[in-house]
Amino acid sequence: MKRKTLPKLVVFAAAWLVAAASSSAAESPSAAPAYPSKVVRIVSPFSSSSGPSVFMHVLAGKLSGAWGHQVIVDSRPGASGFIAIEAVKNAAPDGHELLMVSNAHVAINPALYKKLPYDPERDFVPVAMVYRTPYFFAVSASGPYPTVPARIEAAKANPGKLSYGSSFVGSPPHLGGAMFEFLTGTKMIHVPFKDQTQIYVSIANGDVSFALSTLGSALPLIKAGRVKVIAIAQKQRLKSMPEVPTVEEAGGPAGFEVDSWLALLAPRGTPGALVRRIHAEVSRQLGDPDVLGRMQAFGFEPAPGTLEQLAELIRADTKKYGDLVRRVEATAD
């Protein structure tokens, strides 16, 4: 199997690298038409109240000021990101329609679904990395299972009774939950939500047992004292939250790690010079002190990098999550 898979991965990586980095000799910034010439729309597969969309509004505001044209965030959640992705897939390749994606959309979905309504390689080109973020175990502040071991014991005692939520099938929290089941020898119920905010309302109300959550998405109910985080799904504690133990330190599986990243893509056919222009401005704004401050408040970590590095990250995560999907036998059915 490995011998058959390797050439595919090499071809996949090469295609992304070429699309991201190459351009004809005739392309030059001075010869390119003015950009933007109208409103720029960033389509989000996340609900408008979720951490990724809220943060993207901050970045869009900065880009609006820099470009002299409005940059708006258009949230189109649902269907594992398919709705948002298809909205941009056939858009004009002129830089005025951009797509927000996480690793779930370009690295997990291809392994999880037998048939996708899009092809990450053929339909899009990478534009800019935005941030990385770890996931936390988010639970009810007044729930019956206040620790990771208590949650494992309850799941073992009640197979198929405890539940965990995620924003969609194939998301990192979904696969993280499946991996948690696999490593602890438990059986729980996965509950996907269209509106990410409802995950935490359900946790606070006791309808869902827990979720692997970014800090930003759960923050409103954390501040309200209805939801709390009991562990971070990383190998090391977060510097900004040293009081929160790792899952392993909290009594869970060793080395348990779940994280995500956010990036911008453009429709295939977008000129290389324009891709580099957008990449440069997004990267510049991500260094703005206000943007960095908001990023830190959400628990996001800046992830600057080149187009080539983003293409390589997509390639590496495609293999990583493909292996994970097969290992835990996750399914989108």
N, C-alpha and C positions, 0 to 999 in steps of 0.2 A: 504493500500500500504506500509506503513512504517513497519508493522509487517513482511511483506513478504521480504522487502529489507534488514532489519537488519541482519538476519542470513547470507545472501550472503556476506555482507560487513565484518562480523566477520570472515567468512571462508577465504575471500580474504586476509584480514590482516594477519591472522594466517599463511597462506601459504607463504606469502612474508617474514614474520618474521623468520619462520623456515628455509626457503631457504637461507636467509641472514646470520643467526646466528649459525645454527647447523652444526656439522660435526661429523664424526665417531671418536671414541676414537683412531683409528689407525692413523688418520691424524696428522701429526706433521711437522713443517717447516723443521726440519732437514732431514726428510725422503722424502720430496717432491723433484721432479726433478728440475733442474736449470730453472729459469724463469727470463727473457725471453730467448729463445734459437734461436730466429729469429726476423724478423721485426714484430712490433706490429702495427696493423692497427686500428685506431679509425674512424669509419664510421659516418659521419655527415649527418643529413637530411636537413641541411641548405646550402645555396649557399656559395661558398668559400670566397666571399667578405663580408658576413654577420658578425655581431659582434660575435656571438657564435663560428663560425668556425675560425675567426681570432684569438680570444682569445685561442681557443683550440690548435692552432699552437704554441702559447707561452708555454702552459703547456706541449705539446708534446715534445718540445725542451728540457725542464727541465727533463722530464722522460727519454728521450734518453740519456742524460748525466748520470743520476743516474743508469740506467740499462745496459748501454754499448751496447745497440742495438737500431737501429733507430725506432722511433715511428712516424708514419705518420698519417695525417688527410685526409681522403678520403671523399670528399663532393659528396653526391648523392641526390640532392634536388628533390622535386616534389612529386605529388600524396599524399599529406598530411603526408609525412614521410614514406609512405609504401615502397618506393624503397630502402631506406637505411635500414629500419627495416628488410625487407625480406632478405637483403644481409647478415645480421648477424644472423638471426634466426636459420639458418641451419648450421652455421659455427661450426668448431670443438670446443668443450668446454675446450680449453686449455689456455685461456687468451690472445691469440694472435689476436683475433678479438673482439673489444669492440664497443659499440654503444652509441653515444650521444643521449639523449632524453630530451625533455622539458616536463612540465606537460601536454602539449597538446597531446603528443603521448601516454602516459600511463594513464592519468586521464580524458581527454576530449574525445578523439576518441572513447573509449568504450561506451560512452553515446550518441555520435553523429551518429555513424554508426551502422546500424542493423547487418551488416556482416563485420568483420575485417579479413584481411589476416594474422593476428597474434593475440595471446592472451598474454597480458602483464604478467599474472601470470604463465601460463604454459610454455612460450617460453623463459623467461628471469629471471635473478636474479639481484638484485640491487648490485652495486659495490661501488659507491662513489657519494656523493653530490658535486657539483662544485660551483655554485653560485646562488644567487637570483637577480632579477632585476625588477625595477618598469618600467611602461610604461608612455610615455609622449604623449600629443597631438602634433603631428608634422604637420605643415602647410607650405604653400608657404610663403616665406619672403615678397613677393610682391602681395599676393593674395587678393581677395575682402572681405574675412571674417577673420579679424585679431584677433578676440576675440571669446571665447566660446559662449557668448550670441548671437553674430552676426551669428554664424554658426547655432545655434538652430533656430533663426528667419528665416534664409534663407531656412532651411530644412522644416520648417512649411509652408512657403510661396510657396515652390516648391516641393511637395511630390514626392518622387521617382526620383529626379533630382540630388541631391548631392550624391557623392560617397565617400567611404572610402576603403583603401586598406589593405591587410594583406598578409602574406607569404603563407597561405593555409587555406582552409576551416577547421574550428575547432580549429584554433590557438587562443591563448588568445586575440590577437587584433581583431580577427573576433568576438568572443563572447563578448568582451568589446564593440565593435561597436554596436552589437545587443542589448546589455544592455543599451547603451546610447540612442538608438532609443526608447527602451521600456520606459525608465525613462523620456524621454523628449516628448513622444507622437509624434515622427516624423517617417518618412519612407524614408530610404536612400538605396543606392545600394552598396552591398558588392562586391569588385573586388579582387579576389585572384590572386597572382603573383607567378610564379615559381621561378624567380630570385628576391630575396628580395631587391637588389640594385635598381631595376627598380621601386619599389614603390616610392622611394624618388625622382627619376628623374621625375616620373609622377606627383608627388606633386609639385615639383619645376616648371614644365611646365604648371601646372594648369589643367592637365587631370584628376587628382583625387583630391578630396577636402581636405582630411586629412588621417592620419593613426595614430593608437596608436603604438608608436615605442619605442624600447629601445634606449638609448642614443648612444650606440656603433654603431648600425646599421645605424643611420641617421647622425652620426658624420661627415663623409666626406663632405656632402652637407651643414651641419650646418656651418662648418668651411669655406666653400666656400661662405657663405652668401646667399644661395638660399633656404634653409629650416630653419625654426625656431621652437622652442618648446614654446607653450603658456601656458601649464599647465601640472602638473603631476597627474597621476591617482592613487593617494594615499591619505590617511587620514591626512598625515603630509608632510610638505616640506622636501626635501632631504637636509641633512646637507651640502653636497658638492655643492648644487645649491640652496641656500636659496632665491634667487631672483625669482625662478619659483614658482608661486602659485599652490595650489591644484586645482583640477577641481571645487570643491565646492567654494573655495575662488574666483575663476575666473568667477563665475556666472553660474556654471553647477549644475548637480544633487548632492544632499547631499550624502556624504559617498561613492562617486564613486571611485572604486578601481580595478585596473587591474595590475597583476604582473605575473612573470614567474620564473621558476628555471630550471637549467640545471644539469643533472646527467649522470653518466656512468652506463651501464648495460652490462652483459655478457650473453652468451647463457646458457640456462638451462642445468644443468649437470656439470657446471664448479665446481671443488672441492672447498669446503668451505675454506680450508687452503689457496688456491690460491686466492680466492676472498678477504680474509682478507689481504693477502700480497699486492695485488694491491691497495686495499683500503688504507692501511697504507702509501704506497709511494705517492699516489695521494694526500692524506691529508697533508703529509709532504711538498710536493712541493707547495701546495696552501698557505703555510705559508711563502714561499720565498719572500723577500722584492721586487724583480723584478716583480714577478707574482702579488703580491698585488698592486703594482704601476700600472701595466697594467690594472688590474681589475678595479681600481678606475677611470682610464682614460676612460674606457668604460661605467662607471656608474653602474657597477656590484658590488654586495655586497657579500663578502665571506660568505659561509654557511657551515662551518665544522660540522660534526656530525657523529654519529655511523651508522652502517648498519641498526640497529633496528629503528633509527629515520627516516632514508630514507624510510623504509618500511611503517612506520606509516604516513609519509607525503603523500605517494602515496595513502594510504587508505583514508585519510582525504580529499584529493583533488578529489578523485574519487566520493565521496559523494557530495562535494561542487559543482563541475562542473556538475554532473548529475542533481542536483537540478536546477542549472542555465540554462542548456540546455532545461529542461522542462518548466521553467518559461518563457523564451523568445521565446520558440518554434523554436529554431535554428534547421537547417537541413543541412545535407551534400548533399542533392539531387540537 
